[in-house]
Amino acid sequence: MAEQKRDYYEVLGVARGASDDELKKAYRKIAKDCHPDLHPGDKAAEAKFKEANEAYEILSDKEKRARYDQFGHAGVDPNFGAGGGGFGGFDMGDLDLGDIFGSFFGGGGGFGGFGGGGARRNGPQQGESLRANLTVTFEEAAFGCEKEINLTRTEPCEDCRGSGCEAGTTAETCSDCRGSGVVRIQRGGGGFAFTSTAPCSRCRGTGKLIHSPCKGCGGSGSVRKSRRITVNIPAGIDDGQAVSLRGQGNAGKNGGPAGDLIVGVRIRPHSQFTREGNTVLFEQKITMAQAALGAELEIPTIDGKVKYDLPAGTQTGTTFRLRGKGIPNLRGSGRGDQYVTVRVVTPTNLNAKQKEALRAFAEAMGEFAPEPESKPLFEKRKKKK
């Protein structure tokens, strides 16, 4: 059995309506995190990199993306539309010219006298996907969490189980289209005629006639329901990525599967930490004495405070690393690191005693220590004149 491919949008962690810039940003992030050169021997990272590369190659090409959105993975297969005898891989015994040109030029309206439409309008159709947004905290995104969202979607009618018919009754197959939902229309003359297809006007393209519609849904087979859905946010998800919930979208038609629910994730900024991929950045303020003499610091991390021995003579702007204190890798093992940048704070509003001590220190270091001003500056200038 062939391996089941994941949805390309899910691979990149973006919504189906993502812009070119969003696609590029998502791909670059995965490529940066999983490139084989950065993870030699890591088969999982290599597989994820190849999967993302394949997804971006398809979705960054407008033509391929359009085919993928319409037909899924089959639409971007190199053998798509091939096989069998006849014209361009189509079996001429099954399709007329209207069907063929409808396949090439996409549905209604026709082309050059050929009708669009498709020959199986009443076949199973997947339901529409729904989209929602969710905001989580910095820590929730790092470690994962469960959230609930409210949405309204279409679901199969419980009274008629999606048939659209009142209990105890059944639908009649439309005699005009024989249940196909489309009728063939012959146009032209003079010994040269074309056949096209169009939705059946009698059954409105459903292929069936309901004489006793279900009171619960009015014969549509579906109703709108408000639901509270639990969303599992995976550990390590980044701002702008999305979670796909299979089958949580609108109900399908004619027995087709339900659509998906795509949840876009936004991360609320943190008051102390900044995130870059799986790396956490933090700025630690220290005193001049701590910088000169060294000190044991308590550094905040997303796991809580940890102790760090600051070496004597540390300069402002120095950065040190706390291994494994960053963000967990999305759908993988291990974690990023936390980088701490030291900033020496210059004291202000010193009292007389503190100033005197600082002057003594400066003299001991061989530095120039200005004498305290005994008179206002304007009086000194007046005396010089």
N, C-alpha and C positions, 0 to 999 in steps of 0.2 A: 504494500500500500504506500502511495506517495506521501511524503511528509506534508502535514498541514501548515501552510504559511500563515503567519500572523498578519493582521491588517497593517498596511504600511503606515497609516496615520498613528496607530497604536505604537508601532515600532519607534517612531520619532517622537511620540508623546505630544502630538498636536491635534487640534480639532480639524474636522474635515474642511472647514472654511478657512483654514490657515493661509496667510499671505505668503508670498515668496520669501520675504524677509524672515518670517517666523519659521518657515521650513529650513532656511539656511542656518539660522541661529541654533535650532534644535539639532540639526545634523552636525554642525561644528562642535557642539558641546559633547555629543556622543563620540565623535571621532577623536576629540581631545582626550576624553576619559578612557577610551578603549582601544586606542591605536596599538597594533601589534608591536611596534617599535618601543613603546613605553611599557608593554607587558609581555616580554619575551617568555614563551612557553605557556602562557595563559590561554588555554583553548576557549574558555567561556568568553573572555574579552575579545578574542579574535572572531568568534562566531557572531557576537553582538555587533562588532564593527562591520563585518560583511553584510549582516542583515540591514543595518542602517544605511550602508552604502547603496544597496539594492533599492531600498525604499526611496532614498533621496533621488536616485537616478530616474526613477519613474515619476515621482511627484514634482520634480523640478522641470519636467518636460510637459508643456501645456497639453500637447496632443495625447501623450501617453497617460497623463493624469485624467483627462476627460474620459478616455476609454476605461481606465481603472475605476473611476467613479461610477460608470454605467454598468460595467460587466465584471468588476472585481479582478482577481488575479488572472482569470481566463482572458480578459480583454487585452492584457499586455504580454500574453504568451506569444512567442515567435510564430507558433502554428495557428494562431487565432484566425478562424475563418477558412482554414485549409482542410483538406481531406475530402474523400468521396469523389464521385464523378460529377459531371455537369459543369456549371458555370461558376468559376471563382470559388470552388469548394462547396457549392450549394447543390442539393439534389433537385434537379428540375422537375422531378416527379412530384415533389411535395410543395414547391413554391412557384408562384407565377411571377411575371416581371414586376408586378407591383410590390410583391414581397421582397424581391431582390433589391430594388431601388429604395424601398423603405428601409431596408437594413443599412444600406450605404449612406443614405441622406437623412436618416433619423426621424421617422415618425410622420406627423401630419403635414398636410399641405401639398405633398406630391412634388415631383420634379419632372419638368419637360413632358407633362401629360401622364406621368406615372404616379399612382397614388401611394401615400405613405401608410402608416398604420400598423402593421404586425398582424399575424394571423391568429394569435391566441390571447386576446385581451382579457379573457375570463380565466386565464391560468393563475396559479398561485403567485402572489406579489408580496415582496417583503415590505413591512411597514416603514414609515418615515422615521429617521433618527431624530432624537430630541437633544437639545443642548442646554446646559445649565452652568452656572459659575458658583464657585465655592471659595471662601477665604479662610485660611488656616494660619495659626501662629507659626513662628520660626521653629519652635520645638516640635510642634505637631508635624510639620513637614519633614523634620529631621528624623523623627523616630516612628512616624506613621500614626494613624488614628482612624477612628470610625466617626463619620459625620452623617447627619440625616438632612435630606432636602425634601421640600414639598414640590410636587409637579402635578400637572394635569395632562392626561394622555388618553388615547382611545384604547379600549379593551373590547374583546369579544363579548357580545351581549349574553348574560347568564340565562336569560329567559329562553332564547332560541338557540344558544350555543353557536352563535355566529351565522346561522343559516338565513336569518331575516324573516323566517316564516313563523306564523302563529303555531303554538303547540298543537300537534295532531295533523298538521298540514305540511305539504311539501311544495317545492317550486316546480313549475312546468318548464321543460326545455323549450326554448324559443324556436318556433318552426321556421322563422325567416332566416336565421343564421345557423340553425341546427346546433345551437349551444356553443358556437365558437366565439360569439360576441362581435363578429365582423361579417360583412357581406361583400361580395365581389360585384364590382360595377364595370360594365363593358362600355368603352368609349371608342369613338372613331367611326370610320366608314370607308366606303370605296374599296372594300376588300382588305383593309388594313386596320385592325382593331387592337386596342390595348385593354388589358384588364387591371383594375386597381382594387384596393380594398378600402373600406370605410367602416366606422362603428355602426353597429346595427341600431337603427332608430327605434325599433319596437321595444327592445329590451335594454336600450341605452348602453350597449356594449357588455352587459353582464352575462349574456348567454342564457338567462333564465327569466321567467315571468312569475312574480309572486302575487297571487290573487288574495291571500290573507296575510298582510304584513304583521309582523310582531309588534305588539303595542309598546313593548319596552324600548325598542330601538327604531320604530317606524319603518322597519324593513331593511335598514342599512346593515344590520348584523353586528354593529359596534356601538358603544356608548362611551361618553367621556367620563372619566373618573379622576378624582383627586387622590393622590397616593403620597405616602411618606416613604422615601427610599433610603436605605442605608448604603453609604458609599465608603468603601475601604480605601483610605489614602495610604499608598505604600511608603515605607521609610525611604527617605532620600529624594523624594520628588522635588522638582525645582519650580520656581515661579514661571508661569506660562505654559507648563505642561498639562496634559489632560489624562483623565482616567476614563476608560471605555467600559461600560456595563452592557454586556451582550443581552439582547432580548428585553431590555427595559424601556424601549421606545414605544412608538405607536403600534397598534395591532396590525398584522398583515391582512391582506385581502385574499379571498378565495382559498383560505387554508394556508397562506404563506406565513413565514415566520415574522415575529415582531421585529421592529427596528431596534437600534441601540440607543443608549443614553450616553452622551459625551459630556463629561464634567470637566470644565476648565478650572485649574487651580491657581489661586493667587496667594502669595505669602505676605503676611503683615510684617512690615519692617520691625527689626529688633532695636531696642534702645542702646544696646552695647555691641552687638555682633553684626558683622557684615559677611555676606556669603559670596563666594566665587566658586561655582561648581560644587565640589565636595569639600572645599577649603573654608574654614572660618577665620576671619580676621578680627583682631581685638587690639585696642590701644590701652596700655597700662601707664598711668601717671606715677612718677616716683619723685622723691625729694632729692635735693642736691647731696644731702648726707648719705642717702641710700645708694645713689649713683657712685659716690666716691668710696664709701666703706663697704658696700655690698649689703645685702639684706635677704631675709627669707620672705618672699612675697606669697600672697594668696591670690591666685589668678582665677577669675570666673570662667567656666566653660559650660557647654550645654549639659554636661553631666553633673555640674556642681563645682565648687571651688577645689583647686588643687594647689599644692605647695611647690614653689620654685625657688631655688637658691640663686639669687642675682649676684654675679661676680663683682668684686670691687673694681672700680674704674670704668664702669659701664657708661657709654656715651649715649646721649639722646639720639633717637632714630635707630638704635640697635634693635634687630628683630631676632627672636628665637622661636623654636618650634616645639609644640607639644604633640607628639606623635599619637595618632589614633583618637584625637579629641575633636575631629571634624565631623562632617556629615556622612552617614552610612551610604555605601554605594547602592544606587537604585537597582533592584533585581540582581543583586550580587552580594558577595561577602566582602568584609573589610570596611574600613572607614578612611576618610580623609584626615588631614591634620589641622591643628589650629596654630596660626602664626600670631605672635604677640610682639607688637612694636612698642618700645619704651620711649616715653616722653618725660624729660626732666623739667619739673615745674620750678620756675624762678620765684623765690618768695617775694611777697609784697607787703606793704604796711608794717615794716619792722619797727620795733620800739628801740629806744636808745641803747639798751643793754645788748640787744641782738645785733644792732649795727656795729657797736664797738667790738663784739666778738668776731664779726665778719671782717672788720678791718684788721684785727690781730691775725686772723687766718691769712688774709691777703699778704700782710707783711712777712709772715712766716714762710709763705710760698715765694717771696721775692717779688711780689706784685705791687704796683702802685696803689696806695690806699688814700684817697682824698681826705683831707681834714674836714671835720664838720664845719658848716657855716655858722659863725657866731653873730654876724650882722646881716641884715637884709642886703640883697644884691644892689639895690639902687643907692644905698648909703655908701657902699664901697666905691662905686663909680663916681659919686659926687666928691669923695675924698681925693681920688686920683686927679681930678680936675684942679 
